[in-house]
Amino acid sequence: VTNVNGWGAGASGTFAGTYTVNPDCTYSGQHTSPDGETLHFTGTISGSGMLQETHFIVTDPGFVALGTDKKMPPGGCSLESLKGSYAMYGGGTITGNDPPLPYRDIGIVHYDGAGNFAGYDSAMVAGMLTPDSFTGSATVTKSCAVSIEINTTAYGVLHAMGWLTGEGKSQEFHFVYTDPGLLATGTLRKQ
């Protein structure tokens, strides 16, 4: 899932690549996207089992990109996988404003395991606190991809796409907003 400079691309797809791992748990490699673009990266590996993660940066000139890879549930996912209370945190930039506005938010979200959720958060937008409440709906694929539509009281309807990782109390939902004018990410962590 991508969002480039707040243009809300929302594209997703598969890619292929190669990597090498060093004895000190650093690694490097490259991958090629479906459109043929090849990117190079370097990173570190930490943790073990379901808690193992890799952190990486893209090393090609002209890119400022980083990421984290986490393990996904080995049995796959369903709507029932997204159930319970989650702590939410995230942020980014509202690029549709001139000048663009930085924002960060924290909150709580409750998922019912049937594709519905409700929650509340506090957002700091350009240094101003905005409390908000929201409801929404989610879809979850067997491969753990999640799409959500969020109906907020303060910002209208928003859309995001992401992935479920981990299991039990280590479960997280990482997402990218896909609406134009918003360059932002978020994480929900099971409580």
Stockholm file with secondary structure:
# STOCKHOLM 1.0

chainA/1-191         VTNVNGWGAGASGTFAGTYTVNPDCTYSGQHTSPDGETLHFTGTISGSGMLQETHFIVTDPGFVALGTDKKMPPGGCSLESLKGSYAMYGGGTITGNDPPLPYRDIGIVHYDGAGNFAGYDSAMVAGMLTPDSFTGSATVTKSCAVSIEINTTAYGVLHAMGWLTGEGKSQEFHFVYTDPGLLATGTLRKQ
#=GR chainA/1-191 SS CCCSTTCCCCCCCCCEEEEEECTTSEEEEEEECTTSCEEEEEEEEECCGGGCEEEEEECSTTCCCEEEEECCCTTCCCGGGSEEEEEEEEEEEETTSSSCEEEEEEEEEEEESSSEEEEEEEEEETTEEEEEEEEEEEEECTTCEEEEEEEETTTEEEEEEEEEESCGGGCEEEEEECSTTCEEEEEEEEC
#=GC SS_cons         CCCSTTCCCCCCCCCEEEEEECTTSEEEEEEECTTSCEEEEEEEEECCGGGCEEEEEECSTTCCCEEEEECCCTTCCCGGGSEEEEEEEEEEEETTSSSCEEEEEEEEEEEESSSEEEEEEEEEETTEEEEEEEEEEEEECTTCEEEEEEEETTTEEEEEEEEEESCGGGCEEEEEECSTTCEEEEEEEEC
//
